[in-house]
Amino acid sequence: MLTVDTMIVIYLSGWALTSVGAYAARKCLVDRIAPAPHPCFVSVVAGAMWPLLVVGLIELGAVVVATKTQRRSTFYSELYA
């Protein structure tokens, strides 16, 4: 069972990794004409919300799987009709 201390370490580690990842992604994907006014602040906020990003990625994966499954069942139902 996870203790509170372990959960805090996991959350803070995820926060740090996500903040660094968001900052690195900003370096590659920055809009040269109108850059964000506070890129570090945006990276830190994204890092704080990393559990929501994980949930969003899981939901996106579920939608992709559902879409691919729907295509297959439609194809096979037309094949046998």
LINURUR-V285409 format. One record per residue. N is the residue number from 1. RES is the residue in one letter. SS is DSSP state (2 for helix, 1 for strand, 0 for the rest). PHI is phi in degrees with one decimal (* if undefined). D_LAST is the distance of its C-alpha to the last C-alpha in Angstrom with 1 decimal. Layout:
N_RES_SS_PHI_D_LAST + N_RES_SS_PHI_D_LAST
//
This chain:
1_M_0_*_52.5 + 2_L_0_-83.4_53.1 + 3_T_0_-88.3_56.4 + 4_V_2_-63.6_57.0 + 5_D_2_-61.9_58.9 + 6_T_2_-66.2_55.9 + 7_M_2_-63.4_53.5 + 8_I_2_-65.8_56.0 + 9_V_2_-63.9_56.3 + 10_I_2_-62.5_52.5 + 11_Y_2_-63.7_52.2 + 12_L_2_-66.7_55.1 + 13_S_2_-65.4_53.9 + 14_G_2_-62.1_50.5 + 15_W_2_-61.8_52.3 + 16_A_2_-64.6_54.5 + 17_L_2_-63.8_51.7 + 18_T_2_-68.9_49.5 + 19_S_2_-64.1_52.5 + 20_V_2_-65.1_53.3 + 21_G_2_-63.6_49.7 + 22_A_2_-66.3_49.5 + 23_Y_2_-67.0_52.9 + 24_A_2_-66.6_51.9 + 25_A_2_-64.9_48.6 + 26_R_2_-64.3_50.7 + 27_K_2_-62.1_52.9 + 28_C_2_-83.6_50.0 + 29_L_2_-108.0_48.1 + 30_V_0_-68.8_51.1 + 31_D_0_-83.2_51.3 + 32_R_0_-67.0_54.5 + 33_I_0_-78.5_55.2 + 34_A_0_-132.4_54.9 + 35_P_0_-71.1_55.0 + 36_A_0_-64.5_54.8 + 37_P_0_-69.2_58.3 + 38_H_0_-133.0_58.2 + 39_P_2_-65.6_55.9 + 40_C_2_-67.9_57.4 + 41_F_2_-63.1_57.0 + 42_V_2_-63.4_53.3 + 43_S_2_-65.7_52.9 + 44_V_2_-67.1_54.8 + 45_V_2_-65.8_52.7 + 46_A_2_-62.5_49.5 + 47_G_2_-65.5_50.9 + 48_A_2_-67.3_51.8 + 49_M_0_-100.6_48.2 + 50_W_2_-60.9_46.6 + 51_P_2_-62.3_44.9 + 52_L_2_-68.4_43.0 + 53_L_2_-64.5_41.9 + 54_V_2_-65.5_40.6 + 55_V_2_-62.7_38.6 + 56_G_2_-62.8_37.2 + 57_L_2_-66.7_36.2 + 58_I_2_-65.4_34.5 + 59_E_2_-64.3_32.5 + 60_L_2_-61.0_31.6 + 61_G_2_-62.7_30.3 + 62_A_2_-65.1_28.2 + 63_V_2_-66.3_26.7 + 64_V_2_-62.8_25.9 + 65_V_2_-63.4_24.3 + 66_A_2_-64.0_22.2 + 67_T_2_-66.4_21.2 + 68_K_2_-67.4_20.2 + 69_T_2_-67.7_18.2 + 70_Q_2_-63.8_16.3 + 71_R_2_-62.7_15.4 + 72_R_2_-65.5_14.2 + 73_S_2_-67.2_12.0 + 74_T_2_-67.8_10.5 + 75_F_2_-63.3_10.0 + 76_Y_2_-71.1_8.5 + 77_S_2_-70.2_6.0 + 78_E_2_-73.3_5.1 + 79_L_2_-65.4_5.7 + 80_Y_2_-90.9_3.8 + 81_A_0_-77.6_0.0
//
